Structure formats: structure tokens, C-alpha cells
Amino acid sequence: SEYVKRARNETIDSLYRNALDIVKLFNDQDDYKQSIVAIDLVWSYFQDKFGTTHYLGVTGDNDSGKSSIGNTFEAIAYRCVNMTYPSEANIFRVYGTVEPGQCTLVLDEFHRIVEQFPNILALLKTGNDHDKRIPKTNTNTWKQEFFWTYGMKVMIGEKSPNEEFAR
């Protein structure tokens, strides 16, 4: 009951300030980058209330702090799953068939993922729309299932994906 009382006293501004304090503790970035990360952390808890979402792209050289951003999301974003080199099937299993907005997804080494798994682009093109699903055939039952793809995604890589693969 103590936590319920505390939660009732929170506002969207107080949630943002708390998130920003955590982001600043663990991410040595410019102020505007820390603000974006904090905003998206709060957003992740409300993503299912909106018809669309955006993706956060994080690029930089080694030791630029991009993995720290992914780790921060993994620690405090809404139901975050941090994946390195996931396949399309891995992502579908994470999002599932129940309802949209079930988690926040961090995709590490994103520029390589797009080149190795081009079907992930179709998933990303529908994943910002609350009502879109992708059909897949379950090879165990041979029945068609519809997977939700909507949810906040943080895409981390050393560079943006090659335009040949991702326009």
C-alpha cells in the first residue's frame, strides 16, 4: 500500500525527472541525448496507449556509450528485452500473438542484423503502428498465426544500416 501511495503522487514530470537522474548516472552523453533517453524510457510505459510509436537509433564508434544506453533501457524500460543479432523468429516470439505493445526491444549490432536478416525490415515497417500484425505459419501445427510487432525499439550499431538494405 505504501507503493500505491507513492505512485499516486507521481506525475509525468516527476517520472521524467527520476528517469533523467538515472540516465545521467549511467550515461556520459550530451544533455540533449540524456533527455531523449529519459523521455523514451518514460514513453515505453505508455506506448500501448498510443496508435503509433517511434524508434530510437543509437550509432557511434566503440567506447561511445551506445551499449550503456541499451543497458539503461534493459534495466528500467517497460519489459525490455536486449538482443544481439536476433533472428526474425526471435523477435516474433518476444512480441507474441496476444496484444500489441508488450515490451520494449533493444536491437544491438543493428546494422548487421538488417544485412543478415532482410525480413526484419518488414517487421520494423509495421512495428510502429499499433494495429499492424504479420502473419506467419506455425511449422508445428501448419496453422497461420498473426504476430504483433508494435512496440518501442532501440536500434544500436556502429553505423546506420546500408541504404541498399534499409531505405
VOSE-931606 format. One record per atom (N, C-alpha, C): residue number from 0; residue in three letters; atom name; x, y, z. Coordinates in Angstrom, 3 decimals. Layout:
> NUM_ALA_CA_X_Y_Z
...
***
This chain:
> 0_SER_N_0.824_-1.203_0.000
> 0_SER_CA_0.000_0.000_0.000
> 0_SER_C_0.866_1.265_0.000
> 1_GLU_N_2.091_1.146_0.557
> 1_GLU_CA_2.987_2.304_0.538
> 1_GLU_C_3.360_2.685_-0.897
> 2_TYR_N_3.590_1.693_-1.754
> 2_TYR_CA_3.953_1.966_-3.135
> 2_TYR_C_2.777_2.529_-3.926
> 3_VAL_N_1.577_2.113_-3.594
> 3_VAL_CA_0.388_2.674_-4.245
> 3_VAL_C_0.277_4.157_-3.910
> 4_LYS_N_0.520_4.517_-2.653
> 4_LYS_CA_0.501_5.936_-2.262
> 4_LYS_C_1.561_6.727_-3.015
> 5_ARG_N_2.750_6.162_-3.096
> 5_ARG_CA_3.830_6.851_-3.816
> 5_ARG_C_3.486_7.030_-5.288
> 6_ALA_N_2.906_6.001_-5.892
> 6_ALA_CA_2.563_6.059_-7.312
> 6_ALA_C_1.492_7.112_-7.583
> 7_ARG_N_0.573_7.275_-6.675
> 7_ARG_CA_-0.489_8.275_-6.864
> 7_ARG_C_0.047_9.698_-6.824
> 8_ASN_N_1.197_9.882_-6.196
> 8_ASN_CA_1.798_11.211_-6.117
> 8_ASN_C_2.714_11.533_-7.301
> 9_GLU_N_2.945_10.548_-8.159
> 9_GLU_CA_3.809_10.771_-9.318
> 9_GLU_C_3.039_11.477_-10.429
> 10_THR_N_3.770_12.289_-11.184
> 10_THR_CA_3.231_12.923_-12.387
> 10_THR_C_4.139_12.537_-13.543
> 11_ILE_N_3.736_12.860_-14.748
> 11_ILE_CA_4.590_12.569_-15.890
> 11_ILE_C_5.914_13.321_-15.766
> 12_ASP_N_5.871_14.529_-15.196
> 12_ASP_CA_7.098_15.309_-14.997
> 12_ASP_C_8.011_14.673_-13.949
> 13_SER_N_7.438_14.178_-12.864
> 13_SER_CA_8.274_13.562_-11.834
> 13_SER_C_8.867_12.243_-12.342
> 14_LEU_N_8.118_11.515_-13.157
> 14_LEU_CA_8.657_10.292_-13.753
> 14_LEU_C_9.839_10.617_-14.671
> 15_TYR_N_9.679_11.679_-15.467
> 15_TYR_CA_10.769_12.105_-16.354
> 15_TYR_C_11.997_12.522_-15.545
> 16_ARG_N_11.809_13.308_-14.508
> 16_ARG_CA_12.957_13.753_-13.696
> 16_ARG_C_13.672_12.563_-13.052
> 17_ASN_N_12.912_11.594_-12.560
> 17_ASN_CA_13.519_10.394_-11.983
> 17_ASN_C_14.296_9.601_-13.036
> 18_ALA_N_13.700_9.452_-14.227
> 18_ALA_CA_14.379_8.736_-15.308
> 18_ALA_C_15.649_9.472_-15.724
> 19_LEU_N_15.578_10.795_-15.808
> 19_LEU_CA_16.742_11.588_-16.200
> 19_LEU_C_17.867_11.448_-15.177
> 20_ASP_N_17.536_11.420_-13.908
> 20_ASP_CA_18.559_11.221_-12.873
> 20_ASP_C_19.285_9.888_-13.065
> 21_ILE_N_18.535_8.842_-13.381
> 21_ILE_CA_19.137_7.524_-13.598
> 21_ILE_C_19.995_7.528_-14.865
> 22_VAL_N_19.466_8.127_-15.924
> 22_VAL_CA_20.207_8.183_-17.187
> 22_VAL_C_21.528_8.923_-16.991
> 23_LYS_N_21.498_10.041_-16.292
> 23_LYS_CA_22.724_10.820_-16.071
> 23_LYS_C_23.751_10.058_-15.243
> 24_LEU_N_23.278_9.215_-14.358
> 24_LEU_CA_24.192_8.426_-13.532
> 24_LEU_C_24.995_7.420_-14.340
> 25_PHE_N_24.376_6.853_-15.374
> 25_PHE_CA_24.994_5.741_-16.085
> 25_PHE_C_25.369_6.027_-17.540
> 26_ASN_N_25.087_7.225_-18.042
> 26_ASN_CA_25.354_7.540_-19.437
> 26_ASN_C_26.057_8.883_-19.555
> 27_ASP_N_27.307_8.849_-19.977
> 27_ASP_CA_28.100_10.056_-20.168
> 27_ASP_C_27.870_10.565_-21.588
> 28_GLN_N_26.772_11.284_-21.761
> 28_GLN_CA_26.374_11.810_-23.066
> 28_GLN_C_26.024_13.289_-22.925
> 29_ASP_N_25.825_13.950_-24.070
> 29_ASP_CA_25.363_15.338_-24.048
> 29_ASP_C_23.988_15.404_-23.396
> 30_ASP_N_23.650_16.585_-22.867
> 30_ASP_CA_22.368_16.760_-22.174
> 30_ASP_C_21.174_16.396_-23.042
> 31_TYR_N_21.200_16.810_-24.312
> 31_TYR_CA_20.039_16.548_-25.162
> 31_TYR_C_19.867_15.042_-25.412
> 32_LYS_N_20.968_14.304_-25.486
> 32_LYS_CA_20.876_12.850_-25.663
> 32_LYS_C_20.333_12.190_-24.397
> 33_GLN_N_20.777_12.650_-23.258
> 33_GLN_CA_20.263_12.110_-21.995
> 33_GLN_C_18.770_12.396_-21.870
> 34_SER_N_18.340_13.570_-22.302
> 34_SER_CA_16.913_13.919_-22.255
> 34_SER_C_16.086_12.989_-23.138
> 35_ILE_N_16.579_12.722_-24.357
> 35_ILE_CA_15.853_11.837_-25.276
> 35_ILE_C_15.727_10.440_-24.679
> 36_VAL_N_16.801_9.937_-24.104
> 36_VAL_CA_16.765_8.600_-23.500
> 36_VAL_C_15.766_8.574_-22.346
> 37_ALA_N_15.792_9.585_-21.491
> 37_ALA_CA_14.860_9.638_-20.354
> 37_ALA_C_13.411_9.726_-20.826
> 38_ILE_N_13.163_10.536_-21.837
> 38_ILE_CA_11.804_10.655_-22.387
> 38_ILE_C_11.341_9.308_-22.922
> 39_ASP_N_12.208_8.625_-23.664
> 39_ASP_CA_11.821_7.334_-24.233
> 39_ASP_C_11.649_6.254_-23.171
> 40_LEU_N_12.400_6.341_-22.094
> 40_LEU_CA_12.200_5.389_-21.000
> 40_LEU_C_10.805_5.534_-20.404
> 41_VAL_N_10.393_6.762_-20.174
> 41_VAL_CA_9.036_7.001_-19.651
> 41_VAL_C_8.002_6.588_-20.694
> 42_TRP_N_8.249_6.969_-21.951
> 42_TRP_CA_7.330_6.638_-23.041
> 42_TRP_C_7.070_5.137_-23.112
> 43_SER_N_8.095_4.328_-22.866
> 43_SER_CA_7.961_2.885_-23.004
> 43_SER_C_6.833_2.322_-22.131
> 44_TYR_N_6.562_2.973_-21.011
> 44_TYR_CA_5.498_2.503_-20.105
> 44_TYR_C_4.098_2.892_-20.583
> 45_PHE_N_4.029_3.804_-21.544
> 45_PHE_CA_2.731_4.284_-22.024
> 45_PHE_C_2.516_3.989_-23.503
> 46_GLN_N_3.419_3.252_-24.122
> 46_GLN_CA_3.373_3.054_-25.566
> 46_GLN_C_2.078_2.413_-26.048
> 47_ASP_N_1.469_1.568_-25.246
> 47_ASP_CA_0.244_0.898_-25.681
> 47_ASP_C_-0.967_1.821_-25.670
> 48_LYS_N_-0.809_3.032_-25.155
> 48_LYS_CA_-1.914_3.992_-25.114
> 48_LYS_C_-2.003_4.830_-26.394
> 49_PHE_N_-1.028_4.666_-27.290
> 49_PHE_CA_-0.951_5.491_-28.490
> 49_PHE_C_-1.002_4.621_-29.739
> 50_GLY_N_-1.451_5.201_-30.830
> 50_GLY_CA_-1.607_4.477_-32.083
> 50_GLY_C_-0.312_4.261_-32.839
> 51_THR_N_0.717_5.001_-32.479
> 51_THR_CA_1.997_4.851_-33.161
> 51_THR_C_3.126_5.142_-32.189
> 52_THR_N_4.297_4.668_-32.523
> 52_THR_CA_5.481_4.943_-31.714
> 52_THR_C_6.630_5.255_-32.667
> 53_HIS_N_7.723_5.673_-32.123
> 53_HIS_CA_8.923_5.940_-32.918
> 53_HIS_C_10.007_4.976_-32.481
> 54_TYR_N_11.087_4.964_-33.234
> 54_TYR_CA_12.242_4.143_-32.880
> 54_TYR_C_13.393_5.073_-32.529
> 55_LEU_N_14.247_4.603_-31.640
> 55_LEU_CA_15.438_5.359_-31.275
> 55_LEU_C_16.640_4.679_-31.917
> 56_GLY_N_17.358_5.412_-32.760
> 56_GLY_CA_18.569_4.899_-33.388
> 56_GLY_C_19.788_5.450_-32.665
> 57_VAL_N_20.674_4.566_-32.224
> 57_VAL_CA_21.876_4.957_-31.499
> 57_VAL_C_23.077_4.432_-32.284
> 58_THR_N_23.881_5.348_-32.828
> 58_THR_CA_25.066_4.949_-33.574
> 58_THR_C_26.295_5.624_-32.990
> 59_GLY_N_27.425_4.961_-33.136
> 59_GLY_CA_28.678_5.532_-32.657
> 59_GLY_C_29.790_4.514_-32.693
> 60_ASP_N_31.017_5.002_-32.544
> 60_ASP_CA_32.195_4.135_-32.526
> 60_ASP_C_32.242_3.326_-31.240
> 61_ASN_N_33.214_2.446_-31.170
> 61_ASN_CA_33.464_1.716_-29.929
> 61_ASN_C_33.763_2.710_-28.816
> 62_ASP_N_33.332_2.397_-27.624
> 62_ASP_CA_33.534_3.243_-26.438
> 62_ASP_C_32.827_4.593_-26.527
> 63_SER_N_31.759_4.668_-27.325
> 63_SER_CA_30.992_5.920_-27.417
> 63_SER_C_29.832_5.952_-26.431
> 64_GLY_N_29.560_4.838_-25.764
> 64_GLY_CA_28.492_4.791_-24.775
> 64_GLY_C_27.178_4.243_-25.289
> 65_LYS_N_27.165_3.746_-26.528
> 65_LYS_CA_25.894_3.251_-27.070
> 65_LYS_C_25.388_2.005_-26.347
> 66_SER_N_26.277_1.127_-25.937
> 66_SER_CA_25.848_-0.062_-25.190
> 66_SER_C_25.322_0.312_-23.809
> 67_SER_N_25.863_1.373_-23.226
> 67_SER_CA_25.352_1.842_-21.925
> 67_SER_C_23.906_2.311_-22.051
> 68_ILE_N_23.585_2.921_-23.174
> 68_ILE_CA_22.195_3.337_-23.409
> 68_ILE_C_21.307_2.098_-23.486
> 69_GLY_N_21.749_1.077_-24.228
> 69_GLY_CA_20.991_-0.166_-24.307
> 69_GLY_C_20.830_-0.833_-22.955
> 70_ASN_N_21.894_-0.808_-22.160
> 70_ASN_CA_21.828_-1.403_-20.821
> 70_ASN_C_20.889_-0.627_-19.906
> 71_THR_N_20.853_0.695_-20.057
> 71_THR_CA_19.936_1.514_-19.264
> 71_THR_C_18.493_1.165_-19.613
> 72_PHE_N_18.205_1.029_-20.906
> 72_PHE_CA_16.864_0.610_-21.317
> 72_PHE_C_16.542_-0.769_-20.745
> 73_GLU_N_17.488_-1.686_-20.854
> 73_GLU_CA_17.247_-3.045_-20.358
> 73_GLU_C_16.915_-3.043_-18.869
> 74_ALA_N_17.548_-2.145_-18.126
> 74_ALA_CA_17.350_-2.110_-16.676
> 74_ALA_C_16.036_-1.465_-16.268
> 75_ILE_N_15.588_-0.418_-16.979
> 75_ILE_CA_14.427_0.311_-16.454
> 75_ILE_C_13.285_0.567_-17.429
> 76_ALA_N_13.434_0.245_-18.708
> 76_ALA_CA_12.324_0.435_-19.642
> 76_ALA_C_11.255_-0.630_-19.392
> 77_TYR_N_10.089_-0.394_-19.947
> 77_TYR_CA_8.967_-1.316_-19.772
> 77_TYR_C_9.267_-2.651_-20.448
> 78_ARG_N_9.329_-3.722_-19.661
> 78_ARG_CA_9.501_-5.094_-20.143
> 78_ARG_C_10.513_-5.175_-21.278
> 79_CYS_N_11.689_-4.675_-21.025
> 79_CYS_CA_12.713_-4.566_-22.063
> 79_CYS_C_13.431_-5.888_-22.295
> 80_VAL_N_13.642_-6.179_-23.571
> 80_VAL_CA_14.434_-7.328_-23.984
> 80_VAL_C_15.580_-6.790_-24.828
> 81_ASN_N_16.812_-7.065_-24.412
> 81_ASN_CA_18.008_-6.603_-25.103
> 81_ASN_C_18.583_-7.785_-25.867
> 82_MET_N_18.634_-7.680_-27.205
> 82_MET_CA_19.061_-8.800_-28.041
> 82_MET_C_20.196_-8.381_-28.970
> 83_THR_N_21.215_-9.226_-29.085
> 83_THR_CA_22.284_-9.010_-30.044
> 83_THR_C_22.133_-10.037_-31.159
> 84_TYR_N_22.101_-9.568_-32.388
> 84_TYR_CA_21.910_-10.419_-33.570
> 84_TYR_C_20.674_-11.310_-33.494
> 85_PRO_N_19.520_-10.783_-33.150
> 85_PRO_CA_18.340_-11.663_-33.109
> 85_PRO_C_17.868_-12.000_-34.520
> 86_SER_N_17.291_-13.154_-34.661
> 86_SER_CA_16.661_-13.504_-35.933
> 86_SER_C_15.241_-12.950_-35.933
> 87_GLU_N_14.628_-13.006_-37.088
> 87_GLU_CA_13.234_-12.575_-37.210
> 87_GLU_C_12.337_-13.390_-36.285
> 88_ALA_N_12.571_-14.697_-36.220
> 88_ALA_CA_11.759_-15.573_-35.365
> 88_ALA_C_11.899_-15.202_-33.893
> 89_ASN_N_13.113_-14.858_-33.472
> 89_ASN_CA_13.319_-14.435_-32.080
> 89_ASN_C_12.457_-13.228_-31.748
> 90_ILE_N_12.437_-12.259_-32.647
> 90_ILE_CA_11.671_-11.034_-32.402
> 90_ILE_C_10.174_-11.341_-32.364
> 91_PHE_N_9.694_-12.180_-33.280
> 91_PHE_CA_8.276_-12.538_-33.269
> 91_PHE_C_7.886_-13.232_-31.970
> 92_ARG_N_8.738_-14.109_-31.475
> 92_ARG_CA_8.436_-14.809_-30.219
> 92_ARG_C_8.383_-13.846_-29.034
> 93_VAL_N_9.235_-12.826_-29.068
> 93_VAL_CA_9.225_-11.838_-27.986
> 93_VAL_C_7.916_-11.055_-28.001
> 94_TYR_N_7.504_-10.583_-29.166
> 94_TYR_CA_6.283_-9.776_-29.246
> 94_TYR_C_5.015_-10.603_-29.113
> 95_GLY_N_4.998_-11.798_-29.660
> 95_GLY_CA_3.885_-12.711_-29.462
> 95_GLY_C_2.620_-12.387_-30.235
> 96_THR_N_1.548_-13.108_-29.877
> 96_THR_CA_0.273_-13.032_-30.587
> 96_THR_C_-0.858_-12.497_-29.713
> 97_VAL_N_-0.557_-12.080_-28.491
> 97_VAL_CA_-1.615_-11.710_-27.546
> 97_VAL_C_-2.125_-10.291_-27.763
> 98_GLU_N_-1.221_-9.303_-27.675
> 98_GLU_CA_-1.638_-7.915_-27.862
> 98_GLU_C_-0.427_-7.048_-28.165
> 99_PRO_N_-0.639_-5.865_-28.765
> 99_PRO_CA_0.490_-5.006_-29.121
> 99_PRO_C_1.095_-4.291_-27.910
> 100_GLY_N_2.331_-3.841_-28.077
> 100_GLY_CA_2.983_-3.045_-27.041
> 100_GLY_C_3.385_-3.820_-25.813
> 101_GLN_N_3.735_-5.089_-25.981
> 101_GLN_CA_4.041_-5.942_-24.836
> 101_GLN_C_5.438_-5.743_-24.263
> 102_CYS_N_6.320_-5.091_-25.018
> 102_CYS_CA_7.678_-4.915_-24.495
> 102_CYS_C_8.397_-3.804_-25.256
> 103_THR_N_9.557_-3.489_-24.747
> 103_THR_CA_10.494_-2.590_-25.409
> 103_THR_C_11.641_-3.463_-25.891
> 104_LEU_N_12.091_-3.226_-27.097
> 104_LEU_CA_13.107_-4.082_-27.686
> 104_LEU_C_14.373_-3.287_-27.980
> 105_VAL_N_15.517_-3.776_-27.509
> 105_VAL_CA_16.819_-3.202_-27.837
> 105_VAL_C_17.496_-4.170_-28.792
> 106_LEU_N_17.835_-3.679_-29.986
> 106_LEU_CA_18.487_-4.497_-31.009
> 106_LEU_C_19.922_-4.015_-31.159
> 107_ASP_N_20.866_-4.784_-30.631
> 107_ASP_CA_22.273_-4.406_-30.688
> 107_ASP_C_22.892_-4.928_-31.984
> 108_GLU_N_23.905_-4.226_-32.482
> 108_GLU_CA_24.546_-4.528_-33.768
> 108_GLU_C_23.514_-4.473_-34.894
> 109_PHE_N_22.685_-3.442_-34.865
> 109_PHE_CA_21.546_-3.348_-35.770
> 109_PHE_C_21.950_-3.321_-37.235
> 110_HIS_N_23.010_-2.610_-37.578
> 110_HIS_CA_23.386_-2.511_-38.992
> 110_HIS_C_23.690_-3.888_-39.588
> 111_ARG_N_24.196_-4.794_-38.791
> 111_ARG_CA_24.473_-6.160_-39.273
> 111_ARG_C_23.208_-7.001_-39.328
> 112_ILE_N_22.289_-6.766_-38.411
> 112_ILE_CA_21.032_-7.521_-38.380
> 112_ILE_C_20.277_-7.326_-39.686
> 113_VAL_N_20.178_-6.075_-40.131
> 113_VAL_CA_19.419_-5.757_-41.343
> 113_VAL_C_20.047_-6.428_-42.561
> 114_GLU_N_21.381_-6.471_-42.600
> 114_GLU_CA_22.054_-7.084_-43.738
> 114_GLU_C_21.894_-8.606_-43.722
> 115_GLN_N_21.892_-9.237_-42.549
> 115_GLN_CA_21.785_-10.689_-42.452
> 115_GLN_C_20.342_-11.191_-42.506
> 116_PHE_N_19.420_-10.406_-41.993
> 116_PHE_CA_18.015_-10.811_-41.931
> 116_PHE_C_17.136_-9.726_-42.563
> 117_PRO_N_17.078_-9.655_-43.889
> 117_PRO_CA_16.322_-8.572_-44.540
> 117_PRO_C_14.831_-8.572_-44.206
> 118_ASN_N_14.265_-9.704_-43.799
> 118_ASN_CA_12.843_-9.737_-43.440
> 118_ASN_C_12.546_-8.929_-42.178
> 119_ILE_N_13.574_-8.629_-41.408
> 119_ILE_CA_13.379_-7.814_-40.209
> 119_ILE_C_12.910_-6.409_-40.597
> 120_LEU_N_13.267_-5.960_-41.795
> 120_LEU_CA_12.796_-4.640_-42.249
> 120_LEU_C_11.280_-4.594_-42.348
> 121_ALA_N_10.652_-5.661_-42.813
> 121_ALA_CA_9.182_-5.701_-42.878
> 121_ALA_C_8.603_-5.595_-41.487
> 122_LEU_N_9.231_-6.269_-40.544
> 122_LEU_CA_8.796_-6.203_-39.156
> 122_LEU_C_8.902_-4.769_-38.639
> 123_LEU_N_10.004_-4.094_-38.968
> 123_LEU_CA_10.195_-2.719_-38.496
> 123_LEU_C_9.234_-1.747_-39.170
> 124_LYS_N_8.891_-2.019_-40.411
> 124_LYS_CA_7.980_-1.121_-41.128
> 124_LYS_C_6.561_-1.185_-40.579
> 125_THR_N_6.192_-2.286_-39.935
> 125_THR_CA_4.868_-2.388_-39.325
> 125_THR_C_4.907_-2.154_-37.821
> 126_GLY_N_6.077_-2.239_-37.223
> 126_GLY_CA_6.217_-2.220_-35.773
> 126_GLY_C_5.956_-0.901_-35.094
> 127_ASN_N_5.767_0.171_-35.866
> 127_ASN_CA_5.456_1.456_-35.240
> 127_ASN_C_3.959_1.756_-35.293
> 128_ASP_N_3.167_0.849_-35.841
> 128_ASP_CA_1.721_1.023_-35.966
> 128_ASP_C_1.017_0.046_-35.022
> 129_HIS_N_0.258_0.580_-34.094
> 129_HIS_CA_-0.394_-0.202_-33.035
> 129_HIS_C_-1.227_-1.364_-33.566
> 130_ASP_N_-1.850_-1.204_-34.718
> 130_ASP_CA_-2.816_-2.195_-35.187
> 130_ASP_C_-2.274_-3.184_-36.220
> 131_LYS_N_-1.012_-3.094_-36.561
> 131_LYS_CA_-0.464_-3.978_-37.597
> 131_LYS_C_0.053_-5.288_-37.004
> 132_ARG_N_-0.181_-6.360_-37.757
> 132_ARG_CA_0.325_-7.687_-37.400
> 132_ARG_C_0.917_-8.333_-38.651
> 133_ILE_N_1.795_-9.293_-38.443
> 133_ILE_CA_2.407_-10.017_-39.552
> 133_ILE_C_2.025_-11.492_-39.425
> 134_PRO_N_1.500_-12.081_-40.514
> 134_PRO_CA_1.135_-13.500_-40.459
> 134_PRO_C_2.363_-14.391_-40.655
> 135_LYS_N_2.423_-15.457_-39.890
> 135_LYS_CA_3.459_-16.474_-40.020
> 135_LYS_C_2.808_-17.837_-39.830
> 136_THR_N_3.312_-18.834_-40.519
> 136_THR_CA_2.790_-20.188_-40.376
> 136_THR_C_3.584_-20.923_-39.305
> 137_ASN_N_2.866_-21.483_-38.336
> 137_ASN_CA_3.479_-22.288_-37.294
> 137_ASN_C_3.818_-23.642_-37.914
> 138_THR_N_5.114_-23.958_-38.006
> 138_THR_CA_5.518_-25.193_-38.684
> 138_THR_C_5.214_-26.457_-37.873
> 139_ASN_N_4.813_-26.315_-36.623
> 139_ASN_CA_4.401_-27.478_-35.830
> 139_ASN_C_2.957_-27.855_-36.107
> 140_THR_N_2.101_-26.845_-36.285
> 140_THR_CA_0.674_-27.106_-36.487
> 140_THR_C_0.215_-26.790_-37.907
> 141_TRP_N_1.041_-26.100_-38.672
> 141_TRP_CA_0.737_-25.619_-40.017
> 141_TRP_C_-0.451_-24.666_-40.046
> 142_LYS_N_-0.703_-24.032_-38.902
> 142_LYS_CA_-1.744_-23.008_-38.833
> 142_LYS_C_-1.097_-21.636_-38.914
> 143_GLN_N_-1.840_-20.738_-39.510
> 143_GLN_CA_-1.341_-19.365_-39.611
> 143_GLN_C_-1.596_-18.617_-38.304
> 144_GLU_N_-0.574_-17.931_-37.817
> 144_GLU_CA_-0.679_-17.114_-36.616
> 144_GLU_C_-0.336_-15.674_-36.987
> 145_PHE_N_-0.923_-14.733_-36.266
> 145_PHE_CA_-0.667_-13.320_-36.535
> 145_PHE_C_0.092_-12.722_-35.359
> 146_PHE_N_1.290_-12.225_-35.630
> 146_PHE_CA_2.169_-11.696_-34.598
> 146_PHE_C_2.115_-10.178_-34.571
> 147_TRP_N_1.998_-9.645_-33.376
> 147_TRP_CA_2.070_-8.205_-33.178
> 147_TRP_C_3.531_-7.782_-33.313
> 148_THR_N_3.758_-6.606_-33.850
> 148_THR_CA_5.122_-6.094_-33.986
> 148_THR_C_5.268_-4.705_-33.377
> 149_TYR_N_4.168_-4.184_-32.829
> 149_TYR_CA_4.183_-2.831_-32.284
> 149_TYR_C_4.945_-2.767_-30.972
> 150_GLY_N_5.789_-1.787_-30.861
> 150_GLY_CA_6.491_-1.543_-29.615
> 150_GLY_C_7.708_-0.662_-29.842
> 151_MET_N_8.113_0.004_-28.799
> 151_MET_CA_9.306_0.847_-28.824
> 151_MET_C_10.520_-0.013_-29.141
> 152_LYS_N_11.356_0.459_-30.069
> 152_LYS_CA_12.574_-0.256_-30.429
> 152_LYS_C_13.752_0.697_-30.360
> 153_VAL_N_14.830_0.225_-29.747
> 153_VAL_CA_16.083_0.966_-29.690
> 153_VAL_C_17.069_0.186_-30.540
> 154_MET_N_17.542_0.810_-31.607
> 154_MET_CA_18.421_0.132_-32.561
> 154_MET_C_19.828_0.692_-32.397
> 155_ILE_N_20.763_-0.178_-32.019
> 155_ILE_CA_22.122_0.237_-31.695
> 155_ILE_C_23.101_-0.369_-32.690
> 156_GLY_N_24.018_0.461_-33.195
> 156_GLY_CA_25.039_-0.046_-34.105
> 156_GLY_C_26.173_0.937_-34.275
> 157_GLU_N_27.240_0.472_-34.880
> 157_GLU_CA_28.378_1.351_-35.129
> 157_GLU_C_28.096_2.327_-36.254
> 158_LYS_N_27.145_1.996_-37.103
> 158_LYS_CA_26.761_2.875_-38.205
> 158_LYS_C_25.298_2.620_-38.538
> 159_SER_N_24.730_3.503_-39.319
> 159_SER_CA_23.365_3.282_-39.798
> 159_SER_C_23.385_2.131_-40.792
> 160_PRO_N_22.267_1.418_-40.951
> 160_PRO_CA_22.238_0.312_-41.910
> 160_PRO_C_22.513_0.810_-43.330
> 161_ASN_N_23.099_-0.045_-44.137
> 161_ASN_CA_23.367_0.249_-45.533
> 161_ASN_C_22.055_0.599_-46.223
> 162_GLU_N_22.042_1.690_-46.990
> 162_GLU_CA_20.798_2.125_-47.653
> 162_GLU_C_20.308_1.119_-48.677
> 163_GLU_N_21.188_0.247_-49.146
> 163_GLU_CA_20.783_-0.791_-50.068
> 163_GLU_C_19.770_-1.732_-49.402
> 164_PHE_N_19.931_-1.931_-48.093
> 164_PHE_CA_19.050_-2.831_-47.360
> 164_PHE_C_17.932_-2.087_-46.647
> 165_ALA_N_18.214_-0.899_-46.137
> 165_ALA_CA_17.232_-0.155_-45.350
> 165_ALA_C_17.106_1.263_-45.904
> 166_ARG_N_15.991_1.532_-46.519
> 166_ARG_CA_15.809_2.863_-47.115
> 166_ARG_C_15.137_3.784_-46.134
***
